[in-house]
Amino acid sequence: MYEKVHAMSNLKEAFQAVKRSRGAAGVDNVTIADYKHDLDGNLEALQTKLIKQTYVPRPVRRVYIDKQDGSKRPLGIPTVEDRIVQQALRQVIEPVFENKFLDCSYGFRPNRNCHQAVEDVNKNLKRKYRYVIDADLKSYFDMINHDLLLDEIALEIEDNDILSLITKTLKSGILDYGCYQETVRGATQGSNTSPLYGNVFLHPMDKLLTERGHKVVRYADDFVILHTSRKGAERVLKSLTKFLKDKYKLILHPEKTKIIDTFEEQFTFLGFVFNKGFLGIDKIRVKAFKEKIKALTSRNQTVNMMYSLKYKFNSIIRGWGNYYGKGNVKSLFKELMSWIKRRLRGMQMRSWKTPKKFNKALRKAGWKGEIDSIAIRGWRNTKTIQSHIAMSNKWFKEQSLVDLVDIYDEFHPQRG
């Protein structure tokens, strides 16, 4: 099996996957473009190191990103070469584990996604699974025990060279603001293999719950368990808490993990709000989306609208809409598009700078008669009749603005 990892065809395929994922440089400051400059030579050198087993991964570069609750999430950025090795390794061993993973697991698996997980939860709620254990694993990826993970992997992988390579990648270390830290536990988020390791580590939990007849839906470390009675849910939560702590040294967050009566309360899973048959969007996610749009429509900038939409706005709107369009969100999408267009009108009016250009656009749009003078830099004037005529819905379509409502209609063609 190890020979498959360092096969040149596998390494080339791994590089293409790394290239598609893009990503920043690691501690060696080598970018994907730098590595590609002499791709054949670099891959041949890497292959030689893997064959001779002299390959040693470099420490990952620690970065912190803002979480929606205001805290920071630590991520690790491996070097390009280390990402290639991890991806090459994943391509060989992932099919082995896919044969054993259960249907209740949806995260980071081939042909599985968040929407399927959400649909599974909805389906079970309709089957009178009234009570939901909304579980939260405390610092899951940072707490994965290496020895226990390797024991789980060794149940399926007997190749010692593969196991040795996995150990090297797990224990590569972290460079945090210039300070080296050993990685004695955890699967660094940001690595190509951490999603697979996360699923391997939680597979015994999936198996335990499923064999006992419980309904569980899991996406990576985010999961819910559904039950028909509160007492039953309480028993499951108690036994699960003990199982995770005793066997895997994992802790369910005592404040964030709770049992919810879905007849009385709503709950959030994967950014969707489940509320008595209505599928909405978490307010935190809506706020984060609006903050992105606000940042792009900040004051005092001159823009080419069509260029800005194509290269800045549309990808954000399309990505967000394609994720949340599955919900019952048409009214919200209409409100958001109205707000987005107002922000864009303000940005365009500031770009025109003078009333003369605004008036010209107004005439071109078909305005007849006199034009009252307005302050084109004033926010309140983005709601005037003049601004809506100069930059109408038709104008935005001509500028190729992606519309959330159109995305919603694609998800719900029967509703229109």
Number of C-alpha atoms within 10 A of each C-alpha: 14 17 13 15 24 23 14 17 12 20 24 17 15 22 24 15 16 21 17 10 10 13 16 15 18 22 18 14 11 14 18 20 13 12 16 15 11 10 15 13 12 14 20 14 12 21 19 14 14 20 14 9 12 10 17 13 20 20 25 26 23 23 15 12 11 10 11 12 7 8 10 12 13 16 16 21 24 29 25 26 23 23 25 25 29 24 23 27 24 20 18 17 19 16 11 13 17 14 8 12 18 13 13 19 22 24 22 16 16 10 8 14 14 17 16 16 23 22 13 17 23 16 12 16 21 11 10 13 19 20 23 25 22 19 23 19 18 16 15 17 20 15 18 22 17 19 12 14 20 19 13 17 19 14 8 12 17 11 11 12 15 19 16 13 19 19 15 15 24 22 19 20 21 22 20 16 9 10 8 14 13 11 17 16 16 20 26 28 18 19 20 23 23 19 20 19 24 21 23 21 21 20 18 16 16 21 16 13 15 15 10 9 10 17 20 24 25 25 22 20 18 15 20 19 21 25 24 17 14 17 11 13 21 16 11 18 20 10 10 17 17 15 16 17 12 11 10 18 13 19 19 20 14 12 8 12 16 18 20 18 18 18 12 9 11 16 19 15 21 15 18 21 18 22 15 15 14 14 19 20 21 17 12 12 15 14 12 13 15 15 12 13 19 14 9 16 20 12 15 11 12 13 16 11 18 15 12 16 20 14 10 13 21 16 13 16 21 16 12 16 21 15 14 23 24 21 20 16 19 21 10 15 20 16 13 18 17 13 14 19 19 20 19 24 25 23 25 23 25 22 20 17 16 13 16 11 13 22 20 12 18 19 16 12 17 10 15 9 7 6 11 7 9 14 14 22 20 11 16 11 18 23 12 10 11 21 22 18 18 22 24 16 14 12 14 18 12 10 17 15 20 20 20 25 21 17 22 23 15 15 16 15 10 7 9 11
